[in-house]
Amino acid sequence: MCECVNLSVDVYHGDTPIARRRSILAHPPDILITNPDMLNLAARAPAFRSIISELDYFVMDDFHVYQGVFGANASWLLWRLKRVFTRKPVFIASSATISDPEALFKRVFGERCRIVSSNARIANQLHLLLGFRVGRSKRVAAARLFEKLVSASRRTILFVDSHQVAELLYKMVRPKLKAKVSLHRAGLTAEQREGVEEDLRAGRIMGVISTPTLELGIDVGELDTVINYGVTANHSRYIQRAGRAARRGDLGLIIQLLGEDPISQYYRQRPNEFLERRLEPVFLDPDNTEIAKHHLLASTLERPLRRDEVGATGSVGAFNTLVSSGLVAPFGGYYFRCTKEGYAYLKAWHGLRGSTDTVSILLEDGRKLGDRDLPIAVSELHPQAIYNHMGTPYIVTRLDIQRRLAYVRRIHSDNVFTKSLGQRIPKRFEAIQNRVVGGVAIDYGGLTLQLDVTGFVVKDLDDNILAERVLDEAVSYTFQTKAIRFRLEPKNEWGIKGNAEGFHALEHTLISAASITVGVSDADLGGISTPYGEVYIYDAQIGGSGASQELLKRFETTLEVADTILGSCDCEDGCPKCVYTVHCGNNNKFLSRKKGYTLSHEWLSQIHL
């Protein structure tokens, strides 16, 4: 197409050969296609800065993905690029699935925009099937369905939102399907992921089990079926996944599996609400201190950084930390440069899409198996944990949290996995803003959180507990994040145990309900509750993602959904369909649906006065 209008175009990304990169830098094309990850690295090179400094247009496709940590990183990356532009380009963003494009454009680009909209429909013809498992675990049901579709030569992606579930499902289907299927997830090497993409595109495999890494932006050829293992919290992501099926205009099938979890039950009882879902707001937190530190430091390599520039970003605290840590140093009285220690700090940075802190997973001979983001790495890589990699089980022999290293050894295990147990301890909370909801003050602010892993349970693939063990020494990790906090009056007649059960149930259900009202997964938020009525709901990402702040804005509707979940379940006093969660650190003990419902209902009655 570009040749027809006499325009040159080239691609510059991590797999572009060195010789090709040199050619691009020597003879820049009219259109250069790249990605934020490459811009983050290449902007530090003078030769690359010279070709992007005089851009006429800067275009970001799939704009809806720039939320959470990735969105905050993109916002800071744009701030850095603006510093090296010698003239201001026209900024353009495009998306088919975004609820408030003007607000997101302002947060990422720092600019006002004009909206150009279209009512064009996608060409895909899709059948949607809502499937509810009967008589077996959801995991087994998903595996058997995937096997049947692939065996029938239907090219299929099974999407899951959990690294661990993806590995377990792959382990379950591989004996029957063998080389017909593969696994695609974060934490694998780039070569491994690209190999899976090429195999799927070329038809060498018929199916793939994937975390959100294959949602968009990667051509994997024609697919027949998409299976969603869980209800995708963000409706935009659901639409993107559905768009993977029948991309060439043929008839496709998307299967939404519903399980025993609260959100599945909510939509099982209200299927029309699932079909009529609207796009949720996109959330991000540019004030994430850890993200700010990395980009402020990187900016000193691109152009000397002035103190007044730092002040304009509102991240003076993050910058002062860089100075006191010796990562940047003043020169010329007014400027700052990166130090040798700063170079080393940036070299260890793992990119824009995940945590600013990761654990490397090593075999006993020192070979690297992969990476896992903190803080989730503490829960999955504690000593004696079973870690699955491409369907192969390993046991963690040692976790060196100070050096960010986990050592693993290959094992031959039966079909079992581990789940950590422990506690979350709020160490310090500093309120930034607050609002009153139904007479209750809800604060939003910075939280210093300590995670302690004290033991684990061993489960089979049907989630039956086979054993419970205590670690010889607890694994502890402390990090900064953002959270909301509120306190309700405990009930004297319930006693300590009863109050613990009630507030614990309310905490769990609010997090589940946020999936519907805010568009976050239950892995995006964590919670803490006490018998004394204090509840924290925090961002699970280091520094904060903006999820809890969005929850604060939408708290009333979230409480209404939580109240519906608690009030409509037919269990005796708590079950997987209402108050249980796979993320609970004490294995879903001390929970009472009835007491949680009392708390939510009384609070709602105050709101509706």
C-alpha positions as CSV (number, residue, x, y, z in Angstrom):
1,M,0.0,0.0,0.0
2,C,2.8,2.4,0.9
3,E,4.6,1.7,-2.4
4,C,1.5,2.9,-4.3
5,V,1.8,6.3,-2.7
6,N,5.6,6.3,-2.8
7,L,6.1,6.1,0.9
8,S,8.9,4.1,2.6
9,V,8.1,2.0,5.7
10,D,10.1,-0.1,8.0
11,V,9.8,-2.0,11.3
12,Y,12.1,-1.4,14.3
13,H,11.6,-3.8,17.2
14,G,13.6,-6.2,19.4
15,D,14.0,-8.8,16.7
16,T,15.2,-6.4,14.0
17,P,18.7,-7.5,13.0
18,I,21.6,-5.2,13.9
19,A,22.4,-4.6,10.2
20,R,18.8,-3.6,9.5
21,R,18.8,-1.2,12.5
22,R,21.9,0.5,11.2
23,S,20.3,0.9,7.8
24,I,17.1,2.4,9.3
25,L,19.1,4.9,11.4
26,A,21.2,5.9,8.4
27,H,18.2,6.2,6.0
28,P,15.1,6.8,8.1
29,P,11.8,5.6,6.4
30,D,8.8,7.9,6.0
31,I,6.9,5.6,8.3
32,L,8.6,3.7,11.2
33,I,6.6,1.0,13.0
34,T,7.7,0.2,16.5
35,N,6.3,-0.4,20.0
36,P,6.6,1.4,23.4
37,D,9.0,-1.2,24.7
38,M,11.5,-0.4,21.9
39,L,11.0,3.3,22.3
40,N,11.8,3.0,25.9
41,L,15.2,1.5,25.1
42,A,16.0,3.2,21.8
43,A,15.3,6.7,23.1
44,R,18.5,6.5,25.1
45,A,20.6,6.2,21.9
46,P,21.6,9.4,20.2
47,A,21.2,8.0,16.6
48,F,17.6,6.9,17.3
49,R,16.7,10.2,19.0
50,S,17.9,12.0,16.0
51,I,15.3,10.3,13.7
52,I,12.4,10.6,16.1
53,S,13.1,14.2,17.1
54,E,11.5,15.7,14.0
55,L,8.4,13.5,13.6
56,D,5.4,15.0,11.9
57,Y,3.0,12.4,13.4
58,F,3.1,10.1,16.4
59,V,0.4,7.4,16.3
60,M,-0.6,4.9,19.1
61,D,-2.8,2.0,18.0
62,D,-4.8,-0.2,20.4
63,F,-5.0,2.8,22.7
64,H,-7.3,1.0,25.2
65,V,-4.5,-1.2,26.4
66,Y,-2.7,1.8,28.0
67,Q,-4.1,1.3,31.5
68,G,-2.8,0.4,34.9
69,V,1.0,0.0,35.1
70,F,1.4,0.0,31.3
71,G,-0.6,3.2,30.9
72,A,1.4,5.0,33.6
73,N,4.6,3.9,31.9
74,A,3.3,5.1,28.5
75,S,2.4,8.5,30.1
76,W,6.0,8.9,31.4
77,L,7.5,7.6,28.1
78,L,5.6,10.4,26.3
79,W,6.9,12.9,28.7
80,R,10.5,11.8,27.9
81,L,9.9,11.8,24.2
82,K,8.5,15.3,24.3
83,R,11.8,16.5,25.9
84,V,13.7,15.3,22.8
85,F,11.3,16.4,20.1
86,T,12.7,19.4,18.3
87,R,9.2,20.2,17.0
88,K,5.8,19.1,18.2
89,P,4.2,16.3,16.2
90,V,0.5,15.6,15.8
91,F,-0.4,13.0,18.3
92,I,-3.0,10.4,17.1
93,A,-4.5,7.5,19.1
94,S,-6.9,4.8,17.8
95,S,-9.1,2.3,19.4
96,A,-12.3,0.4,18.7
97,T,-13.0,-0.4,22.4
98,I,-12.6,2.6,24.7
99,S,-15.2,4.3,26.9
100,D,-13.7,7.8,27.4
101,P,-11.0,8.4,24.8
102,E,-10.7,12.1,25.6
103,A,-9.9,11.5,29.2
104,L,-7.4,8.7,28.5
105,F,-5.7,10.9,25.8
106,K,-5.2,13.7,28.3
107,R,-3.7,11.3,30.9
108,V,-1.3,9.6,28.5
109,F,-0.3,12.4,26.1
110,G,-0.9,15.3,28.5
111,E,-2.8,17.0,25.6
112,R,-6.3,17.9,24.7
113,C,-7.7,16.1,21.6
114,R,-10.5,16.1,19.0
115,I,-12.5,12.9,18.8
116,V,-13.1,11.4,15.3
117,S,-15.6,8.5,15.7
118,S,-17.1,5.9,13.4
119,N,-20.0,3.4,13.8
120,A,-18.3,0.7,11.6
121,R,-19.0,-2.8,12.7
122,I,-16.6,-5.7,12.8
123,A,-16.8,-8.2,10.0
124,N,-16.6,-11.3,12.2
125,Q,-19.7,-13.5,12.4
126,L,-19.7,-14.9,15.9
127,H,-21.7,-17.4,17.9
128,L,-21.5,-16.7,21.6
129,L,-22.0,-19.6,24.0
130,L,-22.3,-19.2,27.8
131,G,-21.1,-22.5,29.3
132,F,-21.6,-23.6,32.9
133,R,-19.7,-26.7,34.1
134,V,-21.8,-29.5,35.6
135,G,-20.4,-32.3,37.8
136,R,-16.7,-31.6,37.4
137,S,-14.3,-28.9,38.2
138,K,-14.1,-25.9,35.9
139,R,-10.5,-26.7,35.2
140,V,-11.3,-30.3,34.1
141,A,-14.3,-29.0,32.0
142,A,-12.1,-26.4,30.2
143,A,-9.4,-29.0,29.5
144,R,-11.9,-31.5,28.0
145,L,-13.6,-28.9,25.9
146,F,-10.2,-27.7,24.6
147,E,-9.2,-31.2,23.7
148,K,-12.5,-31.9,21.8
149,L,-12.2,-28.7,19.8
150,V,-8.5,-29.2,18.8
151,S,-9.2,-32.9,18.1
152,A,-12.0,-31.8,15.7
153,S,-9.4,-29.6,13.9
154,R,-10.8,-26.3,15.1
155,R,-8.0,-23.8,15.6
156,T,-8.5,-22.7,19.2
157,I,-7.2,-20.3,21.8
158,L,-8.1,-20.9,25.4
159,F,-7.6,-17.6,27.3
160,V,-6.9,-17.6,31.1
161,D,-5.9,-14.7,33.3
162,S,-3.6,-16.7,35.6
163,H,0.0,-17.8,35.0
164,Q,-0.6,-20.9,37.3
165,V,-3.9,-21.9,35.7
166,A,-2.4,-21.7,32.2
167,E,0.4,-24.0,33.2
168,L,-2.0,-26.5,34.9
169,L,-4.3,-26.6,31.9
170,Y,-1.4,-27.1,29.5
171,K,-0.2,-29.9,31.7
172,M,-3.6,-31.5,31.6
173,V,-4.1,-31.4,27.8
174,R,-0.6,-32.2,26.6
175,P,-0.7,-36.0,27.1
176,K,-3.6,-36.3,24.7
177,L,-2.9,-33.5,22.2
178,K,0.9,-33.6,22.4
179,A,2.5,-31.5,19.7
180,K,-0.8,-30.1,18.5
181,V,-0.9,-27.5,21.2
182,S,1.4,-25.1,23.1
183,L,1.5,-22.4,25.8
184,H,1.9,-18.6,25.5
185,R,2.4,-16.4,28.6
186,A,4.5,-13.7,30.2
187,G,7.6,-15.0,31.9
188,L,8.7,-17.1,28.9
189,T,11.6,-15.9,26.8
190,A,10.8,-13.8,23.7
191,E,12.1,-16.7,21.5
192,Q,9.7,-19.1,23.1
193,R,6.7,-16.8,22.7
194,E,7.6,-16.0,19.1
195,G,8.0,-19.7,18.3
196,V,4.5,-20.4,19.5
197,E,3.1,-17.5,17.5
198,E,4.8,-18.7,14.3
199,D,3.7,-22.3,14.9
200,L,0.1,-21.2,15.3
201,R,0.3,-18.8,12.3
202,A,1.8,-21.6,10.1
203,G,-0.7,-24.2,11.2
204,R,1.9,-26.4,12.9
205,I,-0.2,-26.4,16.1
206,M,-4.0,-26.3,16.3
207,G,-4.4,-24.7,19.7
208,V,-2.8,-22.6,22.3
209,I,-3.4,-21.8,26.0
210,S,-2.6,-18.2,26.6
211,T,-2.7,-15.5,29.3
212,P,-3.6,-12.0,28.0
213,T,-0.3,-11.9,26.0
214,L,-2.2,-13.0,22.8
215,E,-5.2,-10.7,23.1
216,L,-4.1,-8.2,20.4
217,G,-1.3,-6.8,18.3
218,I,0.1,-10.2,17.2
219,D,-0.9,-11.9,13.9
220,V,-1.6,-15.6,14.7
221,G,-3.6,-16.3,11.5
222,E,-7.1,-17.6,11.2
223,L,-8.8,-19.0,14.3
224,D,-12.1,-20.8,14.7
225,T,-12.8,-20.7,18.4
226,V,-11.9,-18.6,21.4
227,I,-12.6,-20.0,24.9
228,N,-12.6,-17.6,27.9
229,Y,-11.8,-19.6,31.0
230,G,-13.1,-16.9,33.3
231,V,-15.2,-13.8,33.0
232,T,-13.0,-11.1,31.6
233,A,-13.3,-8.2,34.0
234,N,-12.5,-5.6,31.4
235,H,-15.1,-5.8,28.6
236,S,-12.7,-4.2,26.2
237,R,-10.5,-7.2,26.6
238,Y,-13.4,-9.5,26.0
239,I,-14.1,-7.8,22.7
240,Q,-10.5,-8.0,21.7
241,R,-10.4,-11.8,22.5
242,A,-13.6,-12.4,20.6
243,G,-12.1,-10.6,17.6
244,R,-9.5,-13.3,17.4
245,A,-12.1,-15.8,16.1
246,A,-13.1,-15.6,12.4
247,R,-10.8,-12.7,11.6
248,R,-11.1,-13.5,7.9
249,G,-14.9,-13.0,7.9
250,D,-15.9,-16.7,8.5
251,L,-18.2,-17.9,11.2
252,G,-16.5,-18.1,14.5
253,L,-17.3,-19.3,18.0
254,I,-16.5,-17.7,21.4
255,I,-17.3,-19.8,24.5
256,Q,-17.5,-18.1,27.8
257,L,-17.0,-20.6,30.6
258,L,-18.7,-19.9,33.9
259,G,-17.6,-21.5,37.1
260,E,-18.3,-21.5,40.9
261,D,-16.9,-18.0,41.5
262,P,-19.1,-15.0,42.5
263,I,-18.9,-13.2,39.1
264,S,-19.8,-16.4,37.1
265,Q,-22.7,-16.9,39.4
266,Y,-23.8,-13.3,39.0
267,Y,-23.9,-13.5,35.2
268,R,-25.4,-17.0,35.2
269,Q,-28.4,-15.6,37.0
270,R,-28.3,-12.4,34.7
271,P,-27.1,-13.5,31.3
272,N,-28.6,-10.4,29.6
273,E,-26.4,-8.2,31.8
274,F,-23.4,-10.1,30.4
275,L,-24.5,-9.6,26.8
276,E,-25.2,-5.9,27.5
277,R,-22.0,-5.0,29.3
278,R,-20.6,-1.5,28.5
279,L,-17.0,-0.5,28.3
280,E,-15.5,0.3,31.6
281,P,-13.3,3.3,32.4
282,V,-9.6,3.0,31.8
283,F,-7.6,3.5,35.0
284,L,-3.9,4.4,35.5
285,D,-1.8,6.1,38.1
286,P,0.9,8.3,36.7
287,D,1.9,9.2,40.3
288,N,3.3,5.7,40.8
289,T,6.6,6.6,42.5
290,E,8.5,3.5,41.4
291,I,7.5,4.1,37.7
292,A,8.4,7.8,38.0
293,K,11.9,7.0,39.4
294,H,12.7,4.8,36.4
295,H,11.6,7.3,33.8
296,L,13.2,10.3,35.5
297,L,16.5,8.3,35.6
298,A,16.2,7.3,32.0
299,S,15.5,10.9,31.0
300,T,18.9,11.9,32.2
301,L,20.5,9.7,29.5
302,E,18.5,11.4,26.8
303,R,19.1,15.0,27.8
304,P,20.4,16.7,30.9
305,L,17.6,17.0,33.4
306,R,16.8,20.3,35.1
307,R,15.3,20.5,38.6
308,D,12.4,22.7,37.3
309,E,11.4,20.0,34.9
310,V,11.2,17.6,37.8
311,G,9.0,20.0,39.8
312,A,6.6,20.3,36.8
313,T,6.0,16.5,36.9
314,G,5.0,16.6,40.6
315,S,7.5,13.8,41.3
316,V,10.0,15.6,43.4
317,G,9.9,12.9,46.1
318,A,10.8,10.2,43.6
319,F,13.6,12.3,42.2
320,N,15.0,13.1,45.6
321,T,15.2,9.3,46.2
322,L,17.3,9.0,43.1
323,V,19.6,11.7,44.3
324,S,20.0,10.3,47.8
325,S,20.5,6.8,46.4
326,G,23.4,8.0,44.3
327,L,21.6,7.1,41.0
328,V,21.8,10.7,39.7
329,A,24.2,13.4,40.5
330,P,24.2,17.2,39.9
331,F,26.5,19.0,37.5
332,G,26.8,22.5,36.2
333,G,24.9,23.8,39.2
334,Y,21.4,23.2,37.7
335,Y,21.5,19.9,35.8
336,F,21.6,16.2,36.7
337,R,23.2,13.2,35.0
338,C,23.0,9.5,35.5
339,T,25.7,7.9,37.6
340,K,27.4,4.5,37.1
341,E,25.1,3.1,39.7
342,G,22.1,4.6,37.8
343,Y,23.2,2.8,34.6
344,A,23.2,-0.5,36.5
345,Y,19.7,0.3,38.0
346,L,18.3,0.9,34.5
347,K,19.9,-2.2,33.1
348,A,17.9,-4.3,35.6
349,W,14.7,-2.7,34.6
350,H,12.4,-5.3,33.0
351,G,10.2,-2.9,30.9
352,L,6.9,-1.2,30.7
353,R,4.3,-3.9,31.1
354,G,4.8,-5.4,34.5
355,S,6.3,-4.8,37.9
356,T,9.4,-2.6,38.4
357,D,10.8,-5.5,40.5
358,T,11.1,-9.1,39.4
359,V,12.6,-12.4,40.6
360,S,14.7,-14.5,38.2
361,I,14.1,-18.2,38.2
362,L,17.2,-20.3,37.9
363,L,17.9,-24.0,37.6
364,E,20.5,-25.5,39.9
365,D,23.2,-25.2,37.3
366,G,22.6,-21.5,37.0
367,R,20.6,-21.5,33.7
368,K,17.7,-19.0,33.7
369,L,14.2,-20.5,33.3
370,G,12.2,-17.3,33.4
371,D,11.1,-14.3,35.5
372,R,8.2,-13.6,37.9
373,D,7.0,-10.2,38.9
374,L,6.9,-9.1,42.5
375,P,4.9,-9.2,44.7
376,I,3.2,-12.3,43.2
377,A,6.6,-14.0,43.1
378,V,6.7,-14.3,46.9
379,S,3.4,-16.3,46.8
380,E,4.5,-18.6,43.9
381,L,8.2,-19.0,44.5
382,H,8.5,-19.6,48.2
383,P,10.6,-22.7,49.3
384,Q,8.8,-26.0,48.5
385,A,6.4,-24.4,46.1
386,I,5.7,-26.3,42.9
387,Y,6.4,-24.1,39.9
388,N,5.3,-25.2,36.4
389,H,7.1,-24.0,33.3
390,M,5.8,-25.1,29.9
391,G,4.0,-27.9,31.6
392,T,7.1,-29.2,33.4
393,P,7.0,-29.2,37.2
394,Y,9.8,-27.8,39.3
395,I,10.2,-27.4,43.0
396,V,11.6,-24.3,44.6
397,T,14.7,-25.2,46.6
398,R,15.6,-21.7,47.7
399,L,14.3,-18.1,47.4
400,D,16.8,-15.3,47.9
401,I,14.5,-12.4,48.1
402,Q,17.3,-9.9,48.7
403,R,19.1,-10.9,45.4
404,R,15.8,-11.5,43.6
405,L,16.7,-15.1,42.8
406,A,14.7,-18.3,43.0
407,Y,16.3,-21.7,42.5
408,V,14.3,-24.6,41.2
409,R,14.8,-28.3,40.6
410,R,13.0,-30.6,38.1
411,I,10.6,-33.0,39.8
412,H,8.2,-35.7,38.6
413,S,5.0,-34.9,40.5
414,D,1.6,-36.3,40.2
415,N,-1.0,-33.7,39.1
416,V,-0.7,-31.4,42.1
417,F,0.1,-27.8,42.7
418,T,0.7,-25.6,45.7
419,K,-1.0,-22.4,47.0
420,S,0.6,-20.2,49.5
421,L,-0.8,-19.3,52.9
422,G,0.1,-16.2,55.0
423,Q,-0.9,-12.8,56.0
424,R,-0.9,-9.2,54.8
425,I,0.1,-6.5,57.3
426,P,-0.6,-2.8,56.7
427,K,2.5,-1.0,58.1
428,R,1.7,2.6,57.2
429,F,-1.1,4.5,55.5
430,E,-1.0,8.1,54.3
431,A,-4.3,9.5,53.0
432,I,-4.3,11.6,49.8
433,Q,-8.0,12.1,49.3
434,N,-11.3,10.9,50.8
435,R,-15.0,10.9,50.4
436,V,-18.0,10.0,52.6
437,V,-20.3,7.2,51.5
438,G,-23.4,6.5,53.5
439,G,-21.9,8.3,56.6
440,V,-18.6,6.3,56.3
441,A,-15.3,8.0,55.5
442,I,-13.3,6.2,52.8
443,D,-9.7,7.3,52.4
444,Y,-7.5,6.8,49.4
445,G,-3.7,7.0,49.8
446,G,-0.3,5.4,50.0
447,L,0.1,2.1,51.8
448,T,3.2,0.3,53.0
449,L,2.3,-3.3,52.9
450,Q,4.1,-6.4,54.3
451,L,3.4,-9.8,52.7
452,D,4.3,-12.8,54.8
453,V,4.1,-16.4,53.4
454,T,4.1,-18.8,56.3
455,G,3.0,-22.0,54.7
456,F,1.1,-23.6,51.8
457,V,-1.4,-26.2,50.8
458,V,-1.0,-29.0,48.3
459,K,-4.0,-29.4,46.0
460,D,-5.0,-31.8,43.2
461,L,-6.4,-30.6,39.9
462,D,-9.9,-30.7,41.3
463,D,-8.9,-28.2,44.0
464,N,-9.0,-30.8,46.8
465,I,-6.5,-30.1,49.6
466,L,-4.1,-33.0,50.0
467,A,-1.8,-31.5,52.6
468,E,-1.1,-28.4,54.5
469,R,2.4,-27.4,55.5
470,V,4.2,-24.7,57.5
471,L,7.5,-23.2,56.3
472,D,10.5,-23.5,58.5
473,E,11.0,-19.7,58.0
474,A,8.4,-17.3,56.8
475,V,9.1,-15.4,53.5
476,S,8.5,-11.6,54.0
477,Y,8.4,-8.8,51.4
478,T,7.4,-5.2,52.0
479,F,6.4,-2.8,49.2
480,Q,4.6,0.5,48.6
481,T,1.2,0.7,46.8
482,K,-2.1,2.6,46.9
483,A,-5.3,1.6,48.7
484,I,-8.7,2.6,50.0
485,R,-9.4,2.3,53.7
486,F,-12.6,2.5,55.6
487,R,-13.8,1.5,59.1
488,L,-17.3,0.2,60.1
489,E,-18.5,-0.2,63.6
490,P,-18.1,-3.9,64.7
491,K,-21.1,-5.7,66.2
492,N,-20.7,-6.4,69.9
493,E,-23.1,-9.3,69.7
494,W,-20.9,-11.1,67.1
495,G,-17.7,-11.2,69.2
496,I,-14.2,-11.2,67.8
497,K,-14.6,-14.3,65.6
498,G,-18.0,-13.2,64.2
499,N,-16.8,-9.7,63.3
500,A,-13.7,-11.2,61.6
501,E,-16.0,-13.5,59.5
502,G,-18.3,-10.6,58.5
503,F,-15.7,-8.0,57.6
504,H,-13.6,-10.7,55.8
505,A,-16.6,-11.7,53.7
506,L,-17.4,-8.0,52.8
507,E,-13.8,-7.4,51.8
508,H,-13.7,-10.4,49.5
509,T,-17.1,-9.6,47.9
510,L,-16.2,-5.9,47.3
511,I,-13.1,-7.0,45.3
512,S,-15.2,-9.5,43.3
513,A,-17.8,-6.8,42.6
514,A,-15.2,-4.4,41.4
515,S,-14.7,-6.7,38.4
516,I,-18.2,-5.7,37.2
517,T,-18.1,-2.0,38.2
518,V,-14.5,-1.0,37.6
519,G,-13.3,-3.6,35.1
520,V,-10.5,-5.0,37.2
521,S,-9.7,-8.7,37.8
522,D,-9.5,-10.1,41.3
523,A,-5.7,-10.2,40.8
524,D,-5.5,-6.4,40.3
525,L,-6.7,-5.8,43.9
526,G,-5.9,-7.3,47.3
527,G,-7.6,-6.9,50.6
528,I,-7.1,-6.8,54.4
529,S,-9.8,-6.9,57.1
530,T,-9.7,-6.9,60.9
531,P,-12.3,-7.9,63.5
532,Y,-12.4,-4.3,64.5
533,G,-14.1,-3.1,61.3
534,E,-11.0,-1.7,59.4
535,V,-10.8,-2.8,55.8
536,Y,-8.1,-2.1,53.2
537,I,-8.5,-2.8,49.4
538,Y,-5.2,-2.2,47.7
539,D,-3.6,-2.2,44.3
540,A,-1.7,-5.4,43.8
541,Q,1.0,-3.7,41.7
542,I,4.1,-2.0,43.3
543,G,3.5,1.7,43.5
544,G,-0.2,1.4,42.6
545,S,-2.1,0.9,39.3
546,G,-5.1,3.3,39.8
547,A,-7.5,0.4,40.3
548,S,-8.3,1.3,44.0
549,Q,-8.7,5.0,43.1
550,E,-11.3,4.0,40.4
551,L,-13.0,1.8,43.0
552,L,-13.3,4.8,45.3
553,K,-15.1,6.7,42.5
554,R,-17.5,3.8,41.9
555,F,-17.9,2.6,45.5
556,E,-21.7,2.9,45.7
557,T,-22.4,0.8,42.6
558,T,-19.7,-1.7,43.8
559,L,-21.3,-2.0,47.2
560,E,-24.7,-2.6,45.5
561,V,-23.2,-5.5,43.4
562,A,-21.5,-6.9,46.5
563,D,-24.8,-6.8,48.4
564,T,-26.5,-8.6,45.5
565,I,-23.9,-11.4,45.5
566,L,-24.1,-11.8,49.3
567,G,-27.9,-11.7,49.4
568,S,-28.7,-14.0,46.4
569,C,-26.5,-17.0,47.2
570,D,-28.4,-20.1,48.5
571,C,-25.5,-21.5,50.6
572,E,-25.7,-21.9,54.4
573,D,-23.0,-19.3,55.3
574,G,-20.3,-19.0,52.7
575,C,-19.1,-20.9,49.6
576,P,-17.1,-20.5,46.4
577,K,-20.1,-18.9,44.7
578,C,-20.3,-15.9,47.0
579,V,-17.4,-15.2,49.4
580,Y,-14.5,-17.5,48.5
581,T,-11.5,-16.4,46.4
582,V,-8.4,-18.2,45.2
583,H,-6.3,-15.3,46.4
584,C,-7.2,-15.6,50.1
585,G,-4.1,-15.9,52.2
586,N,-5.8,-18.0,54.9
587,N,-7.5,-20.5,52.6
588,N,-10.9,-18.9,52.9
589,K,-11.3,-19.5,56.6
590,F,-13.2,-17.1,58.9
591,L,-15.9,-16.1,56.4
592,S,-19.6,-15.6,56.9
593,R,-21.9,-14.7,54.0
594,K,-24.8,-13.8,56.3
595,K,-22.7,-11.4,58.4
596,G,-21.2,-9.9,55.3
597,Y,-24.7,-9.4,53.9
598,T,-25.8,-7.7,57.1
599,L,-22.9,-5.2,56.9
600,S,-23.4,-4.4,53.2
601,H,-27.2,-4.1,53.5
602,E,-27.0,-1.8,56.5
603,W,-24.5,0.4,54.7
604,L,-26.6,0.6,51.6
605,S,-29.6,1.6,53.7
606,Q,-27.7,4.6,54.9
607,I,-26.8,5.5,51.3
608,H,-30.4,5.3,50.2
609,L,-31.8,7.4,53.0
